[in-house]
Amino acid sequence: MKTTKLTTTKPTTTKLDLTGLKCPLPALKTRKALKSVQAGDRLEVHCTDPLSVIDIPNLIRETGDKVEIIERTQERIVFLIEKTDGGISPEQTGAG
């Protein structure tokens, strides 16, 4: 009888420093960085552009990933994006 070994890996978090960049660069660079992140892993994005609180969540709605703002101060905004398997759920499109 053959046994199967199940291995689990912890999600990795990649940090992306976009401080000092202005719209639309934070969203564009976040989109590019997400292409290299594996499903289940996270991307921590640091921004100083106040418009990123609109642009990055809108981008993540398009990609179907998950995002939360983990820090928001006068100086910076930090997003934590979790890469999903890439499928947009019916709830996200309004078709559910």
N, C-alpha and C positions, 0 to 999 in steps of 0.2 A: 504494500500500500504506500502510495506516494503522499508525502505531507507537503503542504503549502505553507510557506512562511509569509506572514502578513507584516509588512513594514509600514510605519506611518512616519511622515516627515512633518516637522513643525513649519508653519508658514513663515516665510521670510519677509522682512520689511525693507524696502528700498527707499532711501531718502532722496528727494529731489529739491534742490535749493533754487527757487525761482525769484528770490528776493531782488528787488530793483527792476524787474521786468514789467513792462506795461502791456495792457490789452492790445492785441489778442495773444501775445506770446505765451503767457502762463497756460492758457487753455491748449494752444497748439503744442507746446512742449510736453504737457501732461498727456495729451493724446498719443504722441510719439512714444513716450516712456511706457505707457500702458501696453504697447505692442510687445515689449520685451519682458513683461511680468507674467508669470504663470498663474493659472487659475488657483485660487486659494491664498495666493500671496498678496501682500499689501504694498501700496505706494504712499509714502508720507510726503506731502507736497507743502513746501513753505513758500508763501507769497507775501508781497507787500502791496500789491495793486488792489485797491478796494473793490474794483469790478470783478475780481476773481470769485467773490462770494456769489455772484450770479453766473459767471461764465463756466466755472468748473462743475458745479452741480448740474447745469444744463448739459454739459458734455457727458457727464456720467449717466444722465437719463438716456442719452442716445446710445451709449455703449452697453447699458444694462448692468453695469457694475454697481457697487454700493459705496456711498460716500457719507462721511460725517465730518463736521468741523470740530476738531478737538482743542483748538485754541483760537481765540479771536481777541486781539488787543489792538490798541491804536497803532502799534508798530508792525504787526504781522498777523497773518491768518495761516493756520496749519490745518490741512485736510488729511484725513486718513481714508484712502480708497482701497476697497477690497475687490480684487479681480475675481469675477465669477466665471462660469464656463462659457460666457459670451452670448448666451441666448437671452433675448428679451422676452420676459414673461407676458402673458395676456393682460395681467393687471397693469403693467407699465404702458401698454398700448391703448388701454381702455376697451379692449375686445373681450375681457374676461367677465 
